[in-house]
Amino acid sequence: MRKLSIFIAVGVAVATLAGCASQPSTADLMRAHADEAQARVDLRQQFADDWDRGTDLVRSGEKRIKKGEKQISAAERDLDKGQQQVAQGNREIAEGHQLLQESERLFREKFPNLELKTVN
């Protein structure tokens, strides 16, 4: 958009100079037309550059979204696996404590005269 302001500024400058001078020369008119034409070319080039940049941003954004979605899916699978591991670990701990208590109870029942103190 700054190209548009340059285009307008050039137009205003040409109009101002034309008002101050008695009559613009043919060369002055040619320069003014060339300046206006160049400003339009620059503006069109800026639009094309912006279009290219926008296209690149859309393309890279779409790639990032796909990559992010894959990472989220992988993380969700890992989370499920982790939760299953924790649940299995809790079941094993509960079963282990139950076996320890049952073993101690049966030992005391079968061998009431023996102590179960550990020596450190």
C-alpha positions in Angstrom: 0.0 0.0 0.0 2.9 2.4 0.4 3.3 2.1 -3.4 -0.2 3.6 -3.7 0.9 6.5 -1.4 3.9 7.1 -3.6 1.7 7.0 -6.7 -0.6 9.6 -5.1 2.3 11.8 -4.0 3.8 11.8 -7.5 0.4 12.8 -8.9 0.1 15.6 -6.4 3.6 16.8 -7.1 3.0 16.8 -10.8 -0.3 18.7 -10.3 1.5 21.2 -8.0 4.3 21.8 -10.4 1.9 22.1 -13.3 0.0 24.8 -11.4 3.2 26.8 -10.6 4.7 26.8 -14.0 3.1 28.6 -16.9 2.9 25.6 -19.2 4.5 22.2 -18.7 6.9 21.1 -21.5 6.3 18.0 -23.5 9.3 16.4 -21.6 7.6 17.3 -18.3 4.4 15.6 -19.4 6.3 12.5 -20.6 8.1 12.3 -17.2 4.9 12.7 -15.3 3.3 9.9 -17.4 6.4 7.7 -16.9 6.3 8.3 -13.1 2.6 7.4 -13.0 3.1 4.3 -15.1 6.1 3.3 -13.0 4.0 3.8 -9.8 1.3 1.5 -11.3 3.9 -1.1 -12.3 5.4 -1.0 -8.7 1.9 -1.3 -7.2 1.0 -4.3 -9.4 4.4 -5.9 -8.6 3.7 -5.4 -4.9 0.2 -7.1 -5.3 1.9 -10.0 -7.1 4.5 -10.3 -4.4 1.9 -10.2 -1.7 -0.1 -12.9 -3.6 3.0 -15.1 -3.7 3.7 -14.5 0.0 0.1 -15.3 0.8 0.2 -18.5 -1.2 3.4 -19.6 0.6 1.9 -18.8 4.0 -1.2 -20.8 3.2 0.8 -23.8 2.0 3.2 -23.8 5.0 0.3 -23.3 7.4 -1.5 -26.3 5.9 1.6 -28.4 6.3 2.0 -27.3 9.9 -1.6 -28.2 10.7 -1.1 -31.7 9.2 2.1 -32.2 11.2 0.5 -30.9 14.4 -2.5 -33.2 13.9 -0.1 -36.2 13.5 1.8 -35.2 16.6 -1.5 -34.9 18.6 -2.6 -38.4 17.4 0.7 -39.9 18.4 0.6 -38.2 21.8 -2.9 -39.5 22.3 -1.8 -43.0 21.5 1.1 -42.7 23.9 -1.2 -41.3 26.5 -3.5 -44.3 26.1 -0.5 -46.7 26.4 0.8 -44.9 29.4 -2.6 -45.0 31.2 -2.8 -48.7 30.4 0.6 -49.3 31.9 -0.3 -47.4 35.0 -3.6 -49.3 35.4 -1.7 -52.6 34.9 0.9 -51.6 37.4 -1.8 -50.7 40.0 -3.4 -54.1 39.5 -0.1 -55.9 39.9 0.7 -53.9 43.1 -2.7 -54.7 44.5 -2.3 -58.4 43.7 1.2 -58.4 45.1 0.1 -56.8 48.4 -2.7 -59.4 48.6 -0.3 -62.2 48.1 2.1 -60.8 50.7 -0.6 -60.5 53.3 -2.0 -64.0 52.5 1.4 -65.5 52.6 2.2 -63.9 56.0 -1.2 -64.9 57.4 -0.7 -68.6 56.3 2.8 -68.7 57.6 1.7 -67.4 61.1 -1.2 -69.9 61.0 1.1 -72.9 60.1 4.1 -71.8 62.2 2.8 -69.8 65.1 5.9 -70.2 67.2 8.3 -68.7 64.6 8.9 -64.9 64.3 8.9 -63.0 61.0 11.2 -60.2 61.9 13.8 -59.3 59.4 17.4 -58.8 60.4 19.0 -55.6 59.0 
